[in-house]
């Protein structure tokens, strides 16, 4: 099936909601492209190439996020956690360099790396990259993650992993000490 080139939904209020090919998040919480628009329903295609029929009444009565109504810019966001002992300016510089070196990056939009959170086991950063092809955002994210991994490895920056400290109450600690001492004397 080939979609009409300029088909649009103009509900009773006269506001243009969709154009064929725009990338949206529908009321079903799927990221989709508008494929076919008819009087009763809109057919959208998911990232997994599945067609979904969405009643127009659902689209008109619900919030619908349209990523590409005015343009096809899409932001790829990659988050990464680094060890608390990391040099924050160095980490930011590496992430900015990786993000800005992506071949798919829209040239008018420099990456703005953010320190998002002091996580339980890591300093959490976000490296965003704007691109013009939302349908390849997973491949783009993968390329950026690989570049970050290689750059961190080269610059000896540690990607954090969950860590937990276990503290025992005094009676439990004493029991463990006695058990350990008993095993040592038996050996």
Residue pairs with C-beta under 8 A, 6 or more apart in sequence:
1 35
1 36
3 20
3 21
3 34
3 35
3 36
4 20
4 36
4 37
5 20
6 19
6 20
7 19
7 20
7 36
7 37
8 16
8 17
8 18
8 19
8 20
8 37
9 16
9 17
9 18
9 37
9 42
9 56
9 59
10 16
10 17
11 17
11 56
11 60
16 69
17 59
17 60
17 64
17 66
17 69
18 24
18 34
18 37
18 42
18 59
18 66
18 69
19 34
19 69
20 34
20 35
20 36
20 37
21 33
21 34
21 68
22 33
22 34
22 66
22 67
22 68
22 69
23 31
23 32
23 33
23 66
23 67
23 68
23 72
23 74
23 134
23 135
24 31
24 32
24 33
24 34
24 44
24 64
24 65
24 66
24 67
24 68
25 31
25 32
25 64
25 65
25 67
26 32
26 44
26 52
26 54
26 59
26 64
27 54
27 58
27 59
27 62
27 63
27 64
28 52
28 54
30 44
30 46
30 52
31 46
31 47
31 67
31 134
32 44
32 45
32 46
32 47
32 52
33 44
33 45
33 135
34 42
34 44
35 42
35 43
35 44
35 45
35 51
36 42
36 43
37 43
39 56
40 55
40 56
41 53
41 54
41 55
41 56
42 53
42 54
42 56
42 59
43 51
43 52
43 53
43 54
44 51
44 52
44 54
45 51
45 52
46 52
47 135
47 138
67 74
67 134
68 74
68 134
72 132
72 133
72 134
73 106
73 109
73 130
73 131
73 132
74 130
74 131
74 132
74 133
74 134
74 137
75 128
75 129
75 130
75 131
76 128
76 129
76 130
76 131
76 137
76 140
76 141
76 144
77 126
77 127
77 128
77 141
78 99
78 126
78 127
78 128
78 129
78 141
78 144
78 145
78 148
79 116
79 124
79 125
79 126
79 127
80 95
80 124
80 125
80 127
80 145
80 148
80 159
81 119
81 121
81 122
81 123
81 124
81 125
81 159
81 160
82 91
82 122
82 123
82 125
82 152
82 157
82 158
82 159
82 160
83 122
83 123
83 157
83 158
83 159
83 160
84 122
84 123
84 160
85 158
86 123
86 157
86 158
87 157
88 115
88 123
90 155
90 157
91 123
91 125
91 157
92 113
92 115
92 125
94 148
94 151
94 152
94 155
94 157
95 111
95 113
95 125
95 127
95 148
96 110
96 111
96 113
96 127
97 151
98 127
98 144
98 147
98 148
98 151
99 105
99 111
99 113
99 127
99 128
99 129
99 144
100 110
100 111
101 147
102 129
102 131
102 140
102 143
102 144
102 147
104 129
104 131
104 132
104 133
104 136
104 140
104 143
105 111
105 129
105 130
105 131
106 130
106 131
106 132
109 130
111 127
111 128
111 129
112 128
113 125
113 126
113 127
113 128
114 125
114 126
114 128
115 123
115 124
115 125
116 124
116 125
116 126
117 123
117 124
118 124
119 160
120 162
121 160
121 161
121 162
121 163
122 160
122 161
123 160
127 144
127 148
129 140
129 144
131 137
131 140
133 140
149 159
151 157
152 158
152 159
168 176
